[in-house]
Amino acid sequence: MSVRELVVLGTASQVPTRHRNHNGYLLRWDGEGILFDPGEGTQRQMLRAGVAAHDLNRICVTHFHGDHCLGLAGVIQRVNLDKVPHEITAHYPRSGQRFFDRLRYATAYRETVALTEAPVDTDGPLARTPGYTLEARKLSHPVEAYGYRLVEPDGRRMLPDRLAAHGIKGPDVGRIQREGTLGGVPLEEVSEVRRGQRFAFVMDTRLCDGVYALAEGSDMLVIESTFLDEDEELAVDFGHLTAGQAARVARETGVRHLVLTHFSQRYPEPEEFERQARAAGYEGELTVARDLQRVALPKRR
């Protein structure tokens, strides 16, 4: 049975707090695991959340500020210690190659895993698999940063009433799916397009075109909301978003489930983030992320 869910490993911006670890997010997408922005302490949070090194297939780093990457050293050494049998691919801004190199080889260890480096330096697709296309878009932050987006290919949903009307049943259902036609009946006559799911991950950034491109039509948008709306000037100065800004992006781009995260330590209680997001007019599913929380992607429409 396929599982598509977000496992929240940490939700703090800049520094951890007593209740929030540095950033860390694992997306379970069917049989794959994609780890986003492993900040300091991610290896321990994985243990607490029941996430194993063997669960990882990709690591995606948005940028090289410490709260988004200091956990790389521990995670990389752990996958080697556990001798993960499959290849793991790492995506990160090419401009930060020296930082990735330092973190990958921060201390001595025995390399046992094929870790493929696939740095990002432009907008567009990064990888294509049968289950998704991974894309990147540049964001607006004091250091080069990219957001990520998974897009599942569209499929087709078979329509039982139309199949029955044409007398198509049993093995012939699979045959028409494979061949596109059966006895003069085209596949389009007995099915409809099933839109592929979309997941977007947007961290440290001001409002920019990349934010909207990543969020457009997403089933789930995980997005930073470092500041509350009254501190919007600070957000702009430091290259971040407020809760209201993130929610307006979600409203304007048709996001089904909005996940707010990356909270400044100046806000000890999360309730105000939800209130401001609703005040901005977002009416879809809304989660103010907590460490170790699991958030399922919405069911298909």
GISULTA-V211820 format. One record per residue. N is the residue number from 1. RES is the residue in one small letter. OMEGA is omega in degrees with one decimal (NA if undefined). Layout:
N|RES|OMEGA ; N|RES|OMEGA
This chain:
1|m|-178.3 ; 2|s|178.1 ; 3|v|173.6 ; 4|r|-177.8 ; 5|e|174.2 ; 6|l|173.4 ; 7|v|-176.4 ; 8|v|-179.1 ; 9|l|178.9 ; 10|g|-171.7 ; 11|t|-176.2 ; 12|a|172.2 ; 13|s|173.7 ; 14|q|-179.4 ; 15|v|175.0 ; 16|p|175.0 ; 17|t|178.4 ; 18|r|-175.1 ; 19|h|-177.2 ; 20|r|174.6 ; 21|n|167.6 ; 22|h|179.7 ; 23|n|172.9 ; 24|g|-175.7 ; 25|y|175.4 ; 26|l|173.2 ; 27|l|171.3 ; 28|r|-178.1 ; 29|w|-174.2 ; 30|d|-176.7 ; 31|g|-177.4 ; 32|e|174.8 ; 33|g|-179.2 ; 34|i|-177.7 ; 35|l|179.3 ; 36|f|168.7 ; 37|d|179.5 ; 38|p|176.5 ; 39|g|179.9 ; 40|e|178.2 ; 41|g|-176.7 ; 42|t|-178.3 ; 43|q|178.9 ; 44|r|177.8 ; 45|q|174.8 ; 46|m|178.8 ; 47|l|-178.3 ; 48|r|-177.6 ; 49|a|-178.9 ; 50|g|178.2 ; 51|v|-178.6 ; 52|a|176.2 ; 53|a|179.7 ; 54|h|-179.9 ; 55|d|-172.1 ; 56|l|173.4 ; 57|n|177.1 ; 58|r|171.8 ; 59|i|-179.1 ; 60|c|179.3 ; 61|v|-178.6 ; 62|t|-179.5 ; 63|h|-172.5 ; 64|f|159.4 ; 65|h|-168.1 ; 66|g|-176.6 ; 67|d|179.1 ; 68|h|-173.8 ; 69|c|-174.6 ; 70|l|176.7 ; 71|g|-178.4 ; 72|l|-176.3 ; 73|a|-179.4 ; 74|g|-179.4 ; 75|v|-179.4 ; 76|i|179.0 ; 77|q|179.9 ; 78|r|-179.9 ; 79|v|175.9 ; 80|n|177.5 ; 81|l|-178.9 ; 82|d|176.9 ; 83|k|177.3 ; 84|v|-170.5 ; 85|p|-177.1 ; 86|h|178.1 ; 87|e|173.6 ; 88|i|-178.1 ; 89|t|179.5 ; 90|a|175.7 ; 91|h|-178.0 ; 92|y|179.9 ; 93|p|-179.4 ; 94|r|-179.5 ; 95|s|179.0 ; 96|g|-177.0 ; 97|q|-178.2 ; 98|r|178.6 ; 99|f|177.4 ; 100|f|179.9 ; 101|d|-179.8 ; 102|r|-179.3 ; 103|l|-179.8 ; 104|r|-177.7 ; 105|y|-177.9 ; 106|a|178.3 ; 107|t|-180.0 ; 108|a|173.8 ; 109|y|-179.2 ; 110|r|179.1 ; 111|e|179.8 ; 112|t|-171.6 ; 113|v|174.5 ; 114|a|177.4 ; 115|l|-177.4 ; 116|t|177.8 ; 117|e|-179.1 ; 118|a|-175.7 ; 119|p|-175.8 ; 120|v|175.6 ; 121|d|179.4 ; 122|t|175.4 ; 123|d|173.5 ; 124|g|-177.4 ; 125|p|176.6 ; 126|l|-177.3 ; 127|a|175.7 ; 128|r|175.6 ; 129|t|176.7 ; 130|p|-174.9 ; 131|g|-177.2 ; 132|y|165.4 ; 133|t|176.9 ; 134|l|-178.2 ; 135|e|176.4 ; 136|a|173.1 ; 137|r|-179.2 ; 138|k|179.8 ; 139|l|-177.1 ; 140|s|-176.7 ; 141|h|-179.6 ; 142|p|171.1 ; 143|v|-177.8 ; 144|e|-176.8 ; 145|a|177.1 ; 146|y|169.0 ; 147|g|-175.1 ; 148|y|-177.8 ; 149|r|173.7 ; 150|l|178.7 ; 151|v|176.9 ; 152|e|176.6 ; 153|p|173.9 ; 154|d|175.5 ; 155|g|177.5 ; 156|r|177.4 ; 157|r|179.5 ; 158|m|-177.0 ; 159|l|-173.9 ; 160|p|-177.6 ; 161|d|179.8 ; 162|r|174.7 ; 163|l|-179.4 ; 164|a|-179.4 ; 165|a|179.4 ; 166|h|177.8 ; 167|g|-179.4 ; 168|i|-178.5 ; 169|k|177.0 ; 170|g|-177.3 ; 171|p|-179.2 ; 172|d|177.2 ; 173|v|177.2 ; 174|g|-178.8 ; 175|r|-179.6 ; 176|i|176.3 ; 177|q|-177.4 ; 178|r|-170.8 ; 179|e|177.0 ; 180|g|177.7 ; 181|t|179.7 ; 182|l|178.9 ; 183|g|179.7 ; 184|g|178.8 ; 185|v|178.9 ; 186|p|179.5 ; 187|l|-178.3 ; 188|e|-178.2 ; 189|e|-174.0 ; 190|v|-178.8 ; 191|s|175.4 ; 192|e|-179.3 ; 193|v|172.7 ; 194|r|-175.5 ; 195|r|176.6 ; 196|g|179.4 ; 197|q|-178.6 ; 198|r|178.2 ; 199|f|-179.4 ; 200|a|-179.0 ; 201|f|-175.6 ; 202|v|175.2 ; 203|m|-160.5 ; 204|d|-177.9 ; 205|t|162.9 ; 206|r|170.6 ; 207|l|179.1 ; 208|c|-178.8 ; 209|d|-178.5 ; 210|g|178.9 ; 211|v|-177.4 ; 212|y|179.7 ; 213|a|179.1 ; 214|l|-173.9 ; 215|a|-169.9 ; 216|e|174.5 ; 217|g|-176.0 ; 218|s|171.4 ; 219|d|174.3 ; 220|m|174.5 ; 221|l|172.7 ; 222|v|-169.6 ; 223|i|178.5 ; 224|e|169.8 ; 225|s|-172.6 ; 226|t|-173.2 ; 227|f|168.1 ; 228|l|-170.9 ; 229|d|-179.5 ; 230|e|179.0 ; 231|d|-177.3 ; 232|e|179.1 ; 233|e|176.2 ; 234|l|179.7 ; 235|a|-179.9 ; 236|v|-177.6 ; 237|d|-174.2 ; 238|f|176.0 ; 239|g|-178.1 ; 240|h|178.3 ; 241|l|170.9 ; 242|t|178.8 ; 243|a|-180.0 ; 244|g|178.2 ; 245|q|179.8 ; 246|a|-179.1 ; 247|a|178.1 ; 248|r|174.3 ; 249|v|-178.8 ; 250|a|179.7 ; 251|r|-174.4 ; 252|e|-177.2 ; 253|t|174.6 ; 254|g|178.3 ; 255|v|-178.8 ; 256|r|-179.1 ; 257|h|-178.1 ; 258|l|177.4 ; 259|v|178.1 ; 260|l|-178.6 ; 261|t|177.8 ; 262|h|-172.7 ; 263|f|175.5 ; 264|s|179.0 ; 265|q|-179.0 ; 266|r|-178.0 ; 267|y|-176.7 ; 268|p|-177.1 ; 269|e|-174.3 ; 270|p|-171.4 ; 271|e|-176.2 ; 272|e|177.5 ; 273|f|177.7 ; 274|e|-178.7 ; 275|r|-178.2 ; 276|q|176.7 ; 277|a|178.0 ; 278|r|179.2 ; 279|a|178.6 ; 280|a|173.4 ; 281|g|178.2 ; 282|y|-174.5 ; 283|e|-179.5 ; 284|g|176.2 ; 285|e|-174.7 ; 286|l|176.5 ; 287|t|168.4 ; 288|v|-165.2 ; 289|a|173.2 ; 290|r|176.9 ; 291|d|176.1 ; 292|l|177.3 ; 293|q|174.0 ; 294|r|-177.3 ; 295|v|-179.3 ; 296|a|171.1 ; 297|l|179.8 ; 298|p|174.5 ; 299|k|178.2 ; 300|r|179.5 ; 301|r|NA
